[in-house]
Amino acid sequence: MKMHFCIPVSQQRPDALGGRYVLYSVYLDGFLFCKVRYSQLHGWNEQLRRVFGNCLPPFPRKYYLAMTTAMADERRDQLEQYLQNLTADPDVLSSDIFVEFLKLVQLNTFNIATKKASLDVFLPDGRSTEVEILTSDTAERVLEVVARKIGLCRELLGYFGLFLIQFCKEGKLSVVKKLADFELPYVSLRRSSEVENCKVGLRKWYMDPSLDTMLMDCRVAVGLLYMQAIQDIEKGWAKPTQVQRQKLEALQKEDDQTKFLELSREVRHYGHMQLDPCTCDYPEPGCRAVLSVGDNEISCCITLPGNQTQDVVFQMNRVKCWQVTFLGTLLDLDGPQRTLNQNLELRFQYSEESRWQWFVIYTKQAFLLSSCLKKMISENTVKLAAENPEMQIEVPEQGKNNKYHIHQSQQKDYSSFLPRTSKIKIVKDDCVFGTIKEEDL
């Protein structure tokens, strides 16, 4: 599936010869990822094309004369689509040419040199483990280093991921985003200035609680699941009944981690990703909501205008498609960063009483929510493939994370999106904005 790349901001800059060029601000999952010129992306595309040939998506053509505003808008849209479509191919995504270029532009954008560094990675129980890395190490590489240090079986790496986590007051935490395999955790920490008190954390990365059973033969993996289950219950993300809580407390005293996890899988919202409080348009605009996502459902606890609460559950098998849209404005207009004020919405189309309706959620974690929805779709596709031998499954090479990739021709197309008008305020003529759509779900 495609990744959440977008180019909502671009800026004209003077070059050394007295001309001007456009610098594109590339965002990934709603956060500034890098800034690049067209010429850099063009050279990268030429390298990729020598390896992958015509399998690559079309790249925007060169213009030899000055571009009009309409031409600039078109090129920005085409570059955005190119990046999104490029990441739909797992072979391209894991290639050295793809990864090395993105490593370089991340380092260059934030003026970070490649050097040795220490990185604290937080475990689900709040403790941290310090690992020695290079500033240019990807999240995939850092995860391998962490796994080796704590003794996590290498073949189980695909069930875990590194996340940016915000540690808030009163012991609360907020999962900001999952780091993509090619992101640089050291750089990500330094570019997340818009989110205070961020740290890199290790968490399991699957939405189907039954997948716990795949990890039961690894003592360290069981320990990580156990820590996260305790944390989720303490934070109120998982909601045991009083009877379940008493049994879990007894098992915790006995340190019977396996039975604790078996019982936890019966707990409401176990294994879900809980988002920060947000607002939605159901049953009327402006209602406050708390979302919990996992186990093939989107669970919403909605506060109605009279302060009554209503629990609404949306089943994933009735979700047709969704899209994420920026509703923001530029910050620091005259400074070097030209950052985007994040204000996001995610809307999904849902079948209710034989009618398709749109449900809108306004949350700064819209991209994280979208990633969770994609993860559930992916896990369901793997299940369907296991039940249907005719579906083609591409198994990664030995040494890669133990993740299954469904052959693209077998994936369901979730691309039926309603056209949206951009709601981003255009502040300068040399900035280009647009709606961000998730078009491969």
C-alpha positions in Angstrom: 0.0 0.0 0.0 1.1 3.5 -0.6 2.6 5.6 2.1 1.4 9.0 3.3 3.8 11.2 1.3 2.5 14.6 0.3 4.0 18.0 -0.8 1.6 20.6 0.7 4.3 23.4 0.6 6.8 24.6 -2.0 8.9 27.7 -2.1 10.9 29.5 -4.7 14.6 30.1 -3.9 17.4 32.0 -5.7 20.2 29.9 -7.2 23.9 30.7 -7.5 23.5 31.9 -11.2 20.8 34.5 -10.4 17.9 32.3 -11.4 15.3 30.7 -9.2 14.4 27.1 -8.3 11.5 25.5 -6.4 12.2 23.8 -3.1 9.6 21.2 -2.3 8.7 20.4 1.4 7.9 16.7 1.4 5.8 15.6 4.4 5.5 12.0 5.6 2.6 11.1 7.9 1.9 14.8 8.4 5.5 15.7 9.5 8.2 17.4 7.5 10.4 14.7 6.1 12.8 16.5 3.8 13.2 19.4 1.3 14.3 18.6 -2.2 14.6 20.2 -5.6 13.1 18.8 -8.8 16.6 18.1 -10.1 17.4 15.8 -7.1 14.2 13.8 -7.6 14.8 13.6 -11.3 18.3 12.2 -10.8 16.9 9.7 -8.3 14.2 8.6 -10.7 16.9 8.0 -13.4 18.8 5.8 -11.0 15.7 3.8 -10.0 14.6 3.5 -13.7 18.0 1.8 -14.6 17.1 -0.9 -12.1 13.4 -1.2 -12.2 12.7 0.0 -15.8 9.1 0.7 -16.8 7.7 -0.7 -13.6 8.1 2.8 -12.0 5.3 5.4 -12.1 5.6 8.2 -14.5 7.9 11.1 -13.5 6.9 14.7 -14.2 8.6 16.0 -17.3 11.1 18.9 -17.4 10.2 22.4 -18.4 12.8 24.4 -20.2 11.0 27.7 -19.9 9.7 29.5 -16.8 6.7 27.8 -15.3 3.3 29.4 -14.8 1.4 29.0 -11.5 -0.8 26.4 -13.1 2.3 24.5 -14.4 3.9 24.7 -10.9 0.7 23.3 -9.3 0.6 20.5 -11.8 4.2 19.5 -11.2 3.7 19.6 -7.4 0.7 17.3 -7.7 2.6 15.0 -10.1 5.6 14.7 -7.8 3.3 14.0 -4.9 1.6 11.2 -6.8 5.0 9.9 -8.0 6.2 9.5 -4.4 3.0 7.9 -3.3 2.9 5.4 -6.2 6.6 4.6 -5.8 6.0 3.3 -2.3 3.3 0.9 -3.4 6.0 -1.4 -4.8 7.7 -3.3 -1.9 10.7 -4.1 -4.2 11.4 -0.4 -4.8 10.7 0.4 -1.1 13.4 -2.0 0.1 16.0 -1.2 -2.6 19.3 0.4 -1.7 18.8 3.2 -4.3 15.4 4.2 -2.7 16.7 4.0 0.9 20.1 5.7 0.4 18.6 8.7 -1.4 16.0 9.3 1.3 18.6 8.9 4.0 20.8 11.6 2.4 18.0 14.1 1.9 16.8 13.7 5.5 20.3 14.4 6.8 20.9 17.3 4.4 17.5 18.9 5.2 18.2 19.1 8.9 22.0 19.7 8.6 23.0 16.5 10.4 26.3 14.8 9.6 26.7 11.1 9.7 28.4 10.2 13.0 28.2 7.8 16.0 25.5 8.6 18.5 23.6 7.2 21.5 19.8 6.7 21.3 17.4 5.9 24.1 14.6 3.6 23.0 11.8 3.3 25.5 10.2 0.0 26.2 6.4 -0.4 27.0 7.0 -0.4 30.7 8.6 3.1 30.6 12.2 1.9 31.0 14.7 2.8 28.3 17.5 0.9 26.7 20.5 2.9 25.2 21.8 1.7 21.9 24.9 2.9 19.9 23.9 3.9 16.4 24.9 6.1 13.5 22.8 9.2 12.9 22.2 7.8 9.4 20.8 4.5 10.7 17.2 3.8 9.5 14.4 2.7 11.8 14.7 -0.8 10.4 18.4 -0.9 11.4 17.8 0.7 14.8 15.1 -1.9 15.5 17.6 -4.7 14.7 20.1 -3.1 17.1 17.5 -2.9 19.9 16.3 -6.4 19.2 19.9 -7.8 19.4 20.5 -5.9 22.7 17.3 -7.1 24.5 17.4 -10.6 22.9 14.3 -10.4 20.7 14.2 -13.1 18.1 15.1 -11.6 14.7 12.3 -13.5 12.9 9.8 -11.6 15.0 10.9 -8.1 14.1 8.0 -7.7 11.7 5.6 -7.8 14.6 7.2 -4.7 16.3 7.9 -1.2 15.3 9.5 2.0 16.5 7.2 4.9 17.2 7.5 8.6 18.1 5.8 8.8 21.5 5.0 12.0 23.4 5.3 11.8 27.1 2.8 14.2 28.7 2.0 15.4 32.2 0.5 13.1 34.8 2.0 10.0 33.2 -0.1 10.2 30.0 1.4 9.3 26.7 0.4 9.9 23.1 1.5 7.9 20.1 2.5 10.5 17.5 3.4 8.3 14.6 5.0 5.0 13.5 8.5 5.5 12.0 8.7 4.1 8.5 11.6 1.6 7.9 13.6 4.2 5.9 13.1 7.1 8.4 16.1 8.1 10.6 15.1 8.0 14.2 17.9 10.3 15.3 16.8 12.9 12.7 13.1 12.3 13.5 13.6 13.3 17.2 15.3 16.5 16.2 12.7 17.5 13.6 9.7 16.9 15.9 10.1 20.3 17.5 6.4 20.9 16.9 5.7 18.1 19.4 7.3 18.5 22.8 8.8 15.7 24.9 8.9 13.1 22.1 10.9 9.9 22.5 11.4 6.8 20.4 9.5 3.9 21.7 9.2 0.2 20.9 5.7 -1.2 20.6 4.0 -4.1 18.9 2.8 -3.3 15.4 -0.3 -5.3 14.5 -4.0 -4.7 15.1 -5.2 -8.3 15.3 -4.9 -9.5 19.0 -4.9 -13.1 17.9 -1.4 -12.6 16.4 -0.1 -12.7 19.9 0.0 -16.5 19.6 2.7 -16.2 17.0 5.1 -14.8 19.6 4.5 -17.1 22.5 7.7 -19.2 21.9 10.0 -16.2 22.4 10.4 -15.2 26.1 11.5 -11.6 25.3 8.6 -11.1 22.9 6.2 -12.3 25.5 7.7 -10.0 28.0 7.2 -7.0 25.6 3.6 -7.9 25.0 3.1 -8.3 28.8 4.6 -4.8 29.5 2.4 -3.2 26.9 -0.7 -5.0 28.1 -0.1 -3.7 31.6 0.6 -0.2 30.4 -2.6 -0.2 28.2 -4.7 -1.3 31.2 -3.1 1.3 33.5 -3.6 4.1 30.9 -7.3 3.0 30.4 -6.7 2.1 26.8 -7.8 -1.5 27.4 -10.9 -1.8 29.6 -11.3 -5.0 31.7 -14.4 -5.7 33.7 -14.0 -5.7 37.4 -13.9 -9.5 37.4 -11.3 -9.5 34.7 -9.2 -6.9 36.5 -9.1 -9.0 39.7 -8.0 -12.1 37.8 -5.4 -10.1 35.9 -4.0 -8.6 39.1 -3.7 -12.1 40.6 -1.8 -13.3 37.5 0.4 -10.3 37.6 1.3 -11.0 41.2 2.2 -14.6 40.1 4.1 -13.1 37.1 2.3 -15.6 34.9 2.8 -13.7 31.7 1.4 -16.2 29.3 -1.9 -16.6 31.1 -2.1 -12.9 31.7 -1.9 -12.3 27.9 -4.5 -15.1 27.3 -7.0 -13.4 29.6 -6.0 -9.9 28.2 -7.1 -11.0 24.7 -10.7 -11.2 26.1 -10.5 -7.6 27.5 -12.4 -4.9 25.6 -10.0 -2.9 23.4 -7.0 -5.0 24.1 -4.4 -4.5 21.4 -6.1 -1.3 20.2 -4.4 2.0 19.4 -6.1 4.7 21.4 -6.0 8.3 20.0 -6.0 11.5 21.9 -9.4 13.2 22.4 -10.6 14.8 19.2 -13.9 16.0 17.6 -16.2 14.4 15.0 -19.3 15.2 13.0 -21.4 12.4 14.4 -24.2 12.5 15.5 -23.8 16.3 14.9 -20.8 18.5 14.2 -18.4 19.4 17.0 -19.0 16.4 19.2 -16.0 15.3 21.3 -14.8 11.8 20.8 -12.1 9.3 21.9 -11.2 6.7 19.3 -9.8 3.3 19.8 -8.7 1.3 16.8 -8.0 -2.4 16.4 -9.4 -5.9 16.0 -11.2 -4.8 12.8 -13.1 -2.0 14.3 -13.1 1.8 14.9 -14.6 2.3 18.4 -15.7 5.8 19.3 -16.8 7.1 22.7 -18.7 10.2 21.7 -19.7 13.0 24.1 -23.0 14.5 23.1 -24.0 18.1 23.6 -25.8 17.3 26.8 -22.6 15.6 28.2 -24.1 12.1 27.8 -21.8 9.6 26.1 -22.5 7.3 23.3 -20.4 4.3 22.2 -20.3 3.8 18.4 -18.4 0.9 16.7 -17.6 0.9 13.0 -16.7 -2.5 11.6 -13.8 -2.4 9.0 -15.6 -4.8 6.6 -18.2 -2.0 6.1 -15.6 0.8 5.5 -15.3 1.5 1.8 -12.5 4.1 1.7 -11.0 7.1 3.5 -9.0 10.2 3.0 -6.9 12.6 5.0 -6.9 16.3 4.4 -4.8 19.2 5.6 -6.8 22.1 7.0 -3.8 24.2 8.0 -1.9 27.4 7.3 1.8 28.3 7.0 3.9 29.2 10.0 7.1 31.2 10.1 6.5 32.8 6.7 9.7 34.7 6.5 11.9 32.2 8.2 14.0 29.4 6.8 11.6 26.5 7.8 8.2 27.6 6.3 6.5 24.9 8.4 2.8 23.9 8.2 0.4 24.4 11.0 -1.1 20.9 11.3 -4.9 20.7 11.4 -6.1 17.5 9.9 -9.3 15.6 9.2 -9.9 11.9 8.3 -13.1 11.0 6.7 -14.2 7.5 5.9 -17.2 6.2 3.9 -19.2 3.7 5.9 -22.2 1.4 5.0 -25.1 1.9 7.5 -28.6 0.6 6.9 -27.7 -0.1 3.2 -26.6 3.5 2.7 -23.1 4.9 2.3 -22.3 7.8 4.7 -19.3 9.9 5.4 -18.0 10.1 9.0 -15.5 12.9 9.7 -12.9 13.0 12.4 -10.8 16.0 13.2 -7.6 14.9 14.8 -3.9 15.7 14.7 -3.3 11.9 14.6 -5.2 11.5 11.3 -2.2 9.9 9.6 -1.6 7.5 12.5 -5.3 6.5 12.3 -4.9 6.0 8.6 -1.9 3.8 9.2 -3.9 1.7 11.6 -6.7 1.3 9.1 -4.2 0.2 6.4 -2.7 -2.3 8.9 -6.0 -3.9 9.5 -6.7 -4.1 5.8 -3.3 -5.7 5.2 -3.8 -8.2 8.0 -7.2 -9.2 6.7 -5.8 -9.7 3.2 -3.2 -12.1 4.6 -5.9 -14.0 6.4 -7.9 -14.2 3.1 -4.9 -15.4 1.3 -4.4 -18.2 3.8 -7.9 -19.3 3.2 -7.6 -18.9 -0.6 -4.5 -20.7 -2.0 -5.0 -19.0 -5.4 -4.0 -15.6 -4.0 -0.4 -14.8 -4.5 1.7 -14.1 -1.5 5.2 -12.5 -1.8 7.4 -13.7 1.0 10.4 -11.5 1.8 14.0 -12.7 1.3 15.7 -14.3 4.3 17.2 -11.6 6.5 14.4 -9.1 6.0 11.7 -8.5 8.5 9.3 -11.4 8.7 6.4 -9.6 7.0 4.1 -10.8 4.3 3.5 -8.6 1.2 0.3 -9.3 -0.7 0.8 -9.2 -4.5 -0.6 -5.9 -5.7 -2.9 -7.5 -8.2 -4.6 -9.3 -5.4 -5.3 -6.2 -3.2 -8.7 -4.7 -3.0 -8.9 -1.2 -4.5 -10.2 1.4 -2.0 -9.7 4.4 -4.3 -13.3 5.7 -4.6 -12.9 9.0 -2.9 -15.2 12.0 -3.2 -13.5 15.1 -4.8 -12.5 17.6 -2.1 -11.8 21.3 -2.4 -8.6 22.3 -0.7 -9.2 24.1 2.6 -5.6 25.2 3.2 -5.2 28.9 3.3 -2.9 30.1 0.5 -0.6 32.7 2.1 2.0 33.3 -0.6 2.0 32.9 -4.4 5.1 30.7 -4.4 3.5 28.2 -2.1 1.4 25.3 -3.4 -1.1 23.4 -1.4 -3.6 20.6 -2.0 -5.8 17.9 -0.6 -3.9 14.8 0.6 -5.7 11.7 -0.5 -5.2 8.1 0.5 -5.9 6.4 -2.8 -4.8 2.8 -2.4 -6.7 1.6 0.5 
